[in-house]
Amino acid sequence: MRMQLTWLGEPGPLISTKNTFKVCVVLVVAYAIYSTALDVVNLFGDAPSYLGAFRFLGWLLFSVWSLYALCKTRENLRARYSIEEQNCAGCEDFCCSLFCTCCTAAQLARHTGEYEKYPGACCTETGHPVGTPLVV
């Protein structure tokens, strides 16, 4: 809600951006259930040979979505703050999202909220107390 981006990391109308967090949580939980269900089937033996392909397909789709959303979120954040690419011109967002996902997520958090000044808050629309500036 702070950056007003959709679940794909792209700007969108308020109706699309209002539920971004919920959509992302549903995708993560759905993937966890899907992956666990395939593991349980494997535990009982005699699992069909194509189960491995389903597992790989689920992993691939989830990974591609995660990478794309993080990459687009970083791209939009850089555009909002007029931050130029320093390395890998044209693909820096992709490279950072792929090779250093945790660092990229931390960088995004630092740019969208000043946690030293405003503490994080659970169960709020922005992750900060009410009245905190949306973008620092």
Secondary structure in CASP SS format (residue, H / E / C, confidence):
PFRMAT SS
TARGET T0000
AUTHOR 0000-0000-0000
METHOD secondary structure of the structure
MODEL  1
M C 1.00
R C 1.00
M C 1.00
Q C 1.00
L E 1.00
T C 1.00
W C 1.00
L C 1.00
G C 1.00
E C 1.00
P E 1.00
G C 1.00
P C 1.00
L H 1.00
I H 1.00
S H 1.00
T H 1.00
K C 1.00
N C 1.00
T H 1.00
F H 1.00
K H 1.00
V H 1.00
C H 1.00
V H 1.00
V H 1.00
L H 1.00
V H 1.00
V H 1.00
A H 1.00
Y H 1.00
A H 1.00
I H 1.00
Y H 1.00
S H 1.00
T H 1.00
A H 1.00
L H 1.00
D H 1.00
V H 1.00
V H 1.00
N H 1.00
L H 1.00
F C 1.00
G C 1.00
D C 1.00
A C 1.00
P C 1.00
S C 1.00
Y C 1.00
L H 1.00
G H 1.00
A H 1.00
F H 1.00
R H 1.00
F H 1.00
L H 1.00
G H 1.00
W H 1.00
L H 1.00
L H 1.00
F H 1.00
S H 1.00
V H 1.00
W H 1.00
S H 1.00
L H 1.00
Y H 1.00
A H 1.00
L H 1.00
C H 1.00
K H 1.00
T H 1.00
R H 1.00
E H 1.00
N H 1.00
L H 1.00
R H 1.00
A H 1.00
R H 1.00
Y H 1.00
S C 1.00
I C 1.00
E C 1.00
E C 1.00
Q C 1.00
N C 1.00
C C 1.00
A C 1.00
G C 1.00
C C 1.00
E H 1.00
D H 1.00
F H 1.00
C H 1.00
C H 1.00
S H 1.00
L H 1.00
F H 1.00
C C 1.00
T H 1.00
C H 1.00
C H 1.00
T H 1.00
A H 1.00
A H 1.00
Q H 1.00
L H 1.00
A H 1.00
R H 1.00
H H 1.00
T H 1.00
G C 1.00
E C 1.00
Y C 1.00
E C 1.00
K C 1.00
Y C 1.00
P C 1.00
G C 1.00
A C 1.00
C C 1.00
C C 1.00
T C 1.00
E C 1.00
T C 1.00
G C 1.00
H C 1.00
P C 1.00
V C 1.00
G C 1.00
T C 1.00
P C 1.00
L C 1.00
V C 1.00
V C 1.00
END
